[in-house]
Amino acid sequence: MSPSMIPEVEEENKKYQKGVKHLCDNGLTKVPTKYILPEPDRPIFRKSDKIKPKENLKLPVIDFAELLGPNRPRVLQTLANACETYGFFQVVNHGIEGDISKNMIDVCKRFFELPYVERSKYMSSDMSAPVRYGTSFNQNKDNVFCWRDFLKLFSHPLPDYLPHWPSSPSDFRGLAATYAKETRHLFHMIVRAILESLDRTDAGFAAGESPENLCGGGDEAVEELEEGSQLVVVNCYPPCPEPELTLGMPPHSDYGFLTLLLQDDVEGLQILSGDDWLTVDPIPGSFVVNVGDHLEIFSNGRYKSVLHRVLVNSCKPRISVASLHSFPTNSTVKPWPKIVDDRSNPPRYLGTDFTTFLRYISSCEPKWKNFLESRKIHHKF
């Protein structure tokens, strides 16, 4: 984009800063030009799909009850395969009571149903703000806006951030705080299993080595991650009059280590598998968990941060809640020293930190896996 066009784009963006929910609340029968993607980037609804629609993607399932029992080695192998092949898996029997998840979805819906003047109190372009309400993917850089509003809540340490969270609806803070604490505890359990699966050899899986002989509780990576960052992101996707022209979120990978996603009963999440975008078939009461860029770096490329996007529909609003977890924001993320070797498995990524990431996304429109690609080391063998 030429410098002369920047003021023009900024002025155009201002029209839509109030968000897509505000547009819909004021009546909308067509998608505004600002939200219409170039044809190659639009979701494809082909006639052949109506004749023989693609089956939804059934992700690998990790049963936490089994993970904590005698079948742990087998479940760890399933977990490793899921992270290598799909970059996604679903967790069931995770121990978070159903009411906690239901209450979180309900109170988030009620937040987005508040009058715009109430929601707008939390609008900010400051990416380090403890609470940030906004729209699109990156409203300061997106040339085409996404059909999405969001509420981002920094969540650790919780006592530092909780006083800044929305006070309306009146039960928002209490319900969201409970949800944040529960998902943080679940992340702690998942991350230990992830690191254990990375540290095991195939022989270790077969022999059923104990966790104490692998990445025990004293490992620095475990301790750093358990004291690391947490960001809860609530996504609101209102009904769209022309869903074939836009997306709720563009193809992207997640920046952090792991993302735990809670969804309502409306489909929308798609994963890129080969050349096809496949819709995830959600299991009621489960969490969809995906590998982030930091885990791909940490695993030295063994576990994959996979591109995903969000479809919208013309009939129903959709709410999802993503709990994003990673190292502390002042940490440098690099390949795990335990698994790299200068000869057989040399580091394939440069170290990175949150400041580097912010600088990168502030300088360009985030697309696909561009940031992760910028951290790759290309060896000559």
C-alpha positions as CSV (number, residue, x, y, z in Angstrom):
1,M,0.0,0.0,0.0
2,S,1.4,3.4,-1.0
3,P,1.9,6.0,1.8
4,S,-0.6,8.3,0.1
5,M,-3.4,5.7,0.6
6,I,-2.8,5.2,4.3
7,P,-4.9,8.1,5.5
8,E,-7.7,7.0,3.2
9,V,-7.6,3.5,4.6
10,E,-7.5,4.8,8.2
11,E,-10.6,7.0,7.5
12,E,-12.4,4.0,6.0
13,N,-11.5,1.8,9.0
14,K,-13.0,4.4,11.4
15,K,-16.5,3.7,9.9
16,Y,-16.3,0.2,11.2
17,Q,-14.4,0.6,14.5
18,K,-17.6,0.1,16.5
19,G,-17.7,-3.5,15.4
20,V,-19.8,-5.9,13.4
21,K,-22.2,-6.4,16.3
22,H,-23.0,-2.7,16.2
23,L,-23.6,-2.9,12.4
24,C,-26.0,-5.8,12.8
25,D,-27.9,-4.3,15.7
26,N,-28.6,-1.3,13.4
27,G,-29.9,-3.4,10.6
28,L,-27.9,-4.9,7.8
29,T,-29.0,-6.8,4.7
30,K,-25.7,-6.8,2.7
31,V,-22.1,-7.2,3.7
32,P,-20.2,-3.8,3.5
33,T,-17.4,-3.7,1.0
34,K,-14.9,-3.4,3.9
35,Y,-15.7,-7.0,4.8
36,I,-15.7,-8.6,1.4
37,L,-12.6,-10.8,0.8
38,P,-10.9,-11.1,-2.6
39,E,-12.3,-14.0,-4.4
40,P,-9.4,-16.4,-3.9
41,D,-9.7,-15.9,-0.1
42,R,-13.4,-16.5,0.3
43,P,-14.8,-19.7,1.7
44,I,-15.9,-21.9,-1.2
45,F,-19.4,-23.2,-1.2
46,R,-19.3,-25.4,-4.3
47,K,-22.3,-27.0,-6.0
48,S,-20.5,-30.4,-5.6
49,D,-20.5,-29.9,-1.8
50,K,-24.3,-29.7,-1.9
51,I,-24.4,-33.0,-3.8
52,K,-21.8,-34.7,-1.7
53,P,-20.7,-32.5,1.2
54,K,-17.4,-33.0,2.9
55,E,-17.5,-34.9,6.1
56,N,-16.6,-32.9,9.2
57,L,-13.2,-33.5,10.7
58,K,-13.2,-35.8,13.8
59,L,-10.1,-34.8,15.8
60,P,-8.2,-37.2,17.9
61,V,-9.7,-37.5,21.4
62,I,-7.7,-37.4,24.6
63,D,-9.5,-38.9,27.5
64,F,-8.1,-37.3,30.7
65,A,-9.4,-40.1,32.9
66,E,-7.3,-42.5,30.9
67,L,-4.3,-40.1,30.8
68,L,-4.2,-40.1,34.6
69,G,-4.5,-43.9,34.8
70,P,-2.6,-47.1,33.7
71,N,-3.2,-46.4,30.0
72,R,-1.1,-43.2,30.2
73,P,1.7,-44.4,27.8
74,R,-0.9,-45.2,25.1
75,V,-2.7,-41.9,25.6
76,L,0.6,-40.0,25.4
77,Q,1.4,-41.7,22.1
78,T,-2.0,-40.6,20.8
79,L,-1.3,-37.1,22.1
80,A,2.1,-37.0,20.3
81,N,0.5,-38.3,17.1
82,A,-2.2,-35.7,17.2
83,C,0.3,-32.8,17.7
84,E,2.5,-34.1,14.9
85,T,-0.3,-34.8,12.4
86,Y,-3.2,-32.5,13.1
87,G,-1.8,-29.8,15.5
88,F,-5.3,-30.2,17.2
89,F,-7.0,-32.6,19.5
90,Q,-10.2,-32.7,21.7
91,V,-10.1,-33.3,25.4
92,V,-12.9,-35.1,27.2
93,N,-13.4,-36.0,30.9
94,H,-11.2,-33.0,31.7
95,G,-12.7,-32.4,35.1
96,I,-14.2,-28.9,34.5
97,E,-17.8,-29.0,35.5
98,G,-20.3,-28.5,32.8
99,D,-22.0,-25.5,34.6
100,I,-18.7,-23.6,34.6
101,S,-18.4,-23.8,30.8
102,K,-22.1,-23.2,30.2
103,N,-22.1,-20.2,32.6
104,M,-19.1,-18.7,30.7
105,I,-20.8,-19.0,27.3
106,D,-24.0,-17.5,28.8
107,V,-22.4,-14.5,30.5
108,C,-20.3,-13.7,27.4
109,K,-23.4,-13.8,25.2
110,R,-25.0,-11.3,27.7
111,F,-21.9,-9.1,27.5
112,F,-22.3,-8.8,23.7
113,E,-26.0,-8.1,24.1
114,L,-25.2,-5.0,26.2
115,P,-25.8,-1.6,24.6
116,Y,-22.8,-0.4,22.5
117,V,-22.1,2.4,24.9
118,E,-21.4,-0.1,27.6
119,R,-19.2,-2.4,25.5
120,S,-17.3,0.6,24.1
121,K,-15.9,1.4,27.5
122,Y,-13.3,-1.3,26.9
123,M,-12.3,-0.3,23.4
124,S,-8.6,0.1,23.0
125,S,-5.9,-0.2,20.3
126,D,-3.3,-0.9,23.1
127,M,-2.4,-4.6,22.8
128,S,-1.1,-4.6,26.3
129,A,-4.3,-3.2,27.8
130,P,-5.6,-5.6,30.6
131,V,-9.0,-5.6,28.9
132,R,-9.5,-4.9,25.2
133,Y,-12.7,-4.8,23.2
134,G,-12.4,-4.6,19.4
135,T,-13.3,-6.0,16.0
136,S,-11.9,-7.9,13.1
137,F,-8.5,-9.6,13.5
138,N,-6.2,-6.6,13.8
139,Q,-8.4,-3.5,13.1
140,N,-5.3,-1.3,12.9
141,K,-3.7,-3.3,10.0
142,D,-6.4,-5.3,8.3
143,N,-7.1,-4.2,4.7
144,V,-10.3,-6.3,4.8
145,F,-12.2,-6.6,8.1
146,C,-13.3,-9.9,9.6
147,W,-16.9,-10.6,10.7
148,R,-15.9,-10.8,14.4
149,D,-15.9,-8.8,17.6
150,F,-13.8,-9.8,20.5
151,L,-13.2,-9.2,24.2
152,K,-9.6,-9.9,25.4
153,L,-8.9,-10.4,29.1
154,F,-5.4,-10.7,30.5
155,S,-5.8,-13.4,33.2
156,H,-2.6,-14.1,35.0
157,P,-1.9,-13.1,37.7
158,L,-5.6,-13.0,38.2
159,P,-5.7,-10.6,41.2
160,D,-3.8,-8.0,39.1
161,Y,-6.2,-8.0,36.2
162,L,-9.6,-8.9,37.7
163,P,-10.5,-5.4,38.9
164,H,-10.1,-4.1,35.3
165,W,-12.5,-6.7,33.8
166,P,-16.1,-5.7,32.8
167,S,-18.4,-5.1,35.8
168,S,-21.5,-5.6,33.6
169,P,-23.2,-8.0,33.5
170,S,-22.9,-8.0,37.3
171,D,-21.9,-11.7,37.4
172,F,-19.3,-11.4,34.6
173,R,-16.2,-11.1,36.8
174,G,-17.1,-14.0,39.1
175,L,-18.0,-16.4,36.3
176,A,-15.1,-15.5,34.1
177,A,-12.6,-15.7,37.0
178,T,-13.8,-19.2,37.8
179,Y,-13.5,-20.2,34.2
180,A,-10.0,-18.7,33.9
181,K,-8.8,-20.5,37.0
182,E,-10.2,-23.8,35.8
183,T,-8.8,-23.6,32.3
184,R,-5.4,-22.6,33.8
185,H,-5.4,-25.7,35.9
186,L,-6.3,-27.9,32.9
187,F,-3.5,-26.3,30.9
188,H,-1.1,-27.2,33.7
189,M,-2.1,-30.9,33.3
190,I,-2.0,-30.8,29.5
191,V,1.3,-29.1,29.3
192,R,3.0,-31.7,31.5
193,A,1.6,-34.4,29.3
194,I,2.8,-32.5,26.2
195,L,6.3,-32.2,27.5
196,E,6.4,-35.8,28.7
197,S,5.3,-36.9,25.2
198,L,8.1,-34.8,23.6
199,D,10.7,-36.2,26.0
200,R,9.8,-39.9,25.5
201,T,11.5,-42.0,22.9
202,D,9.4,-44.6,21.1
203,A,11.1,-47.2,23.4
204,G,10.0,-45.1,26.4
205,F,6.4,-45.2,25.2
206,A,6.5,-48.9,24.8
207,A,8.2,-49.5,28.2
208,G,5.8,-47.1,30.0
209,E,8.6,-44.9,31.5
210,S,7.4,-43.0,34.5
211,P,7.0,-39.2,34.4
212,E,9.7,-38.8,37.1
213,N,12.3,-40.3,34.7
214,L,11.3,-37.8,32.0
215,C,10.3,-34.1,32.3
216,G,9.6,-34.2,36.0
217,G,8.1,-31.3,38.0
218,G,11.6,-29.7,38.5
219,D,12.1,-29.1,34.8
220,E,12.6,-25.3,34.1
221,A,10.2,-25.4,31.1
222,V,7.4,-26.9,33.2
223,E,7.9,-24.3,35.9
224,E,8.1,-21.4,33.4
225,L,4.9,-22.5,31.6
226,E,3.0,-23.0,34.8
227,E,3.8,-19.4,35.8
228,G,3.4,-18.2,32.2
229,S,0.9,-15.9,30.5
230,Q,-2.8,-16.5,30.1
231,L,-5.1,-14.5,27.8
232,V,-8.9,-15.3,27.6
233,V,-10.4,-14.2,24.3
234,V,-14.1,-14.1,23.8
235,N,-15.2,-14.2,20.1
236,C,-18.6,-13.0,18.9
237,Y,-19.6,-13.9,15.3
238,P,-23.1,-12.3,14.6
239,P,-25.3,-13.8,11.8
240,C,-24.0,-12.6,8.4
241,P,-26.3,-11.9,5.5
242,E,-23.7,-13.1,2.9
243,P,-21.4,-15.6,4.6
244,E,-19.8,-16.6,1.4
245,L,-18.1,-13.2,1.0
246,T,-16.3,-13.0,4.3
247,L,-14.8,-14.9,7.3
248,G,-15.1,-14.7,11.0
249,M,-11.3,-15.0,11.3
250,P,-8.8,-15.4,8.5
251,P,-6.4,-18.3,8.1
252,H,-3.9,-18.0,11.0
253,S,-1.9,-19.9,13.6
254,D,-2.0,-19.1,17.3
255,Y,1.0,-17.2,18.7
256,G,1.3,-18.9,22.1
257,F,2.1,-22.4,23.3
258,L,-1.4,-24.0,23.6
259,T,-4.9,-22.7,23.1
260,L,-7.9,-24.3,24.9
261,L,-11.1,-23.5,22.9
262,L,-14.7,-23.7,24.3
263,Q,-17.4,-23.4,21.7
264,D,-21.2,-23.1,21.7
265,D,-23.3,-25.5,19.6
266,V,-22.8,-23.6,16.3
267,E,-20.1,-25.0,13.9
268,G,-17.5,-22.6,12.5
269,L,-14.0,-23.7,13.2
270,Q,-12.1,-25.1,10.2
271,I,-8.6,-26.6,9.9
272,L,-6.4,-26.7,6.8
273,S,-5.8,-30.3,6.0
274,G,-3.7,-30.7,2.9
275,D,-5.5,-28.5,0.4
276,D,-8.9,-28.7,2.0
277,W,-10.5,-26.7,4.8
278,L,-12.4,-29.1,7.0
279,T,-14.9,-28.2,9.6
280,V,-14.2,-29.5,13.1
281,D,-16.9,-31.8,14.4
282,P,-17.2,-30.6,18.1
283,I,-17.9,-33.0,20.9
284,P,-20.3,-31.5,23.4
285,G,-18.6,-30.6,26.7
286,S,-15.1,-31.0,25.2
287,F,-12.3,-28.5,24.7
288,V,-10.6,-28.2,21.4
289,V,-6.9,-27.8,22.0
290,N,-4.4,-26.6,19.4
291,V,-0.6,-26.3,19.1
292,G,0.6,-22.7,19.0
293,D,3.7,-21.2,17.3
294,H,5.6,-21.3,20.6
295,L,5.1,-25.1,20.9
296,E,6.2,-25.6,17.3
297,I,9.4,-23.6,18.1
298,F,9.8,-25.4,21.4
299,S,9.4,-28.8,19.8
300,N,11.8,-27.8,17.1
301,G,9.1,-28.4,14.5
302,R,8.0,-31.8,15.6
303,Y,4.6,-30.5,16.8
304,K,2.8,-28.4,14.2
305,S,1.1,-25.1,14.6
306,V,-1.7,-25.5,12.1
307,L,-3.6,-22.9,10.1
308,H,-7.2,-22.5,11.0
309,R,-10.0,-20.1,10.2
310,V,-13.7,-19.4,11.2
311,L,-16.7,-19.5,9.0
312,V,-19.8,-17.4,9.7
313,N,-23.4,-18.2,8.9
314,S,-26.6,-16.4,8.1
315,C,-28.8,-17.9,10.8
316,K,-27.2,-18.0,14.2
317,P,-24.7,-16.0,16.2
318,R,-21.7,-17.9,17.5
319,I,-19.7,-17.5,20.7
320,S,-16.4,-19.1,21.4
321,V,-13.9,-18.6,24.3
322,A,-10.2,-19.2,23.7
323,S,-7.8,-19.5,26.6
324,L,-4.3,-18.9,25.2
325,H,-1.4,-20.0,27.3
326,S,2.4,-19.6,26.9
327,F,5.6,-18.7,28.6
328,P,5.8,-15.4,30.6
329,T,5.8,-12.4,28.3
330,N,9.4,-11.6,29.2
331,S,10.7,-15.0,28.4
332,T,12.6,-16.0,25.2
333,V,11.1,-19.0,23.5
334,K,13.5,-21.4,21.7
335,P,13.8,-25.1,20.9
336,W,13.9,-27.2,24.0
337,P,17.6,-28.0,24.8
338,K,16.6,-31.5,25.9
339,I,15.6,-32.5,22.3
340,V,18.0,-30.6,20.1
341,D,21.4,-31.8,18.9
342,D,23.8,-30.0,16.7
343,R,24.2,-33.1,14.5
344,S,21.0,-35.0,14.3
345,N,18.4,-32.3,15.3
346,P,19.9,-28.8,15.1
347,P,17.8,-25.9,16.2
348,R,15.4,-24.9,13.4
349,Y,14.0,-21.7,14.9
350,L,15.4,-18.5,16.3
351,G,14.5,-17.5,19.8
352,T,11.7,-15.1,20.1
353,D,9.9,-13.0,22.7
354,F,6.7,-11.1,23.0
355,T,8.3,-7.7,22.1
356,T,9.6,-9.2,18.9
357,F,6.1,-10.5,18.1
358,L,4.5,-7.1,18.8
359,R,7.0,-5.3,16.7
360,Y,6.4,-7.7,13.8
361,I,2.6,-7.5,13.8
362,S,2.7,-3.7,14.3
363,S,4.7,-3.4,11.1
364,C,2.5,-5.5,8.7
365,E,-0.9,-7.2,8.3
366,P,-0.7,-10.6,10.0
367,K,-1.4,-13.4,7.6
368,W,-1.1,-17.2,7.6
369,K,2.0,-18.3,9.5
370,N,4.2,-15.4,8.5
371,F,5.6,-14.6,11.9
372,L,6.5,-18.2,12.5
373,E,8.2,-18.4,9.1
374,S,10.2,-15.3,10.0
375,R,11.7,-17.3,12.9
376,K,12.9,-20.3,10.9
377,I,16.5,-21.2,10.4
378,H,17.2,-22.7,7.0
379,H,20.1,-25.2,7.4
380,K,22.2,-26.4,4.5
381,F,22.8,-30.1,4.9
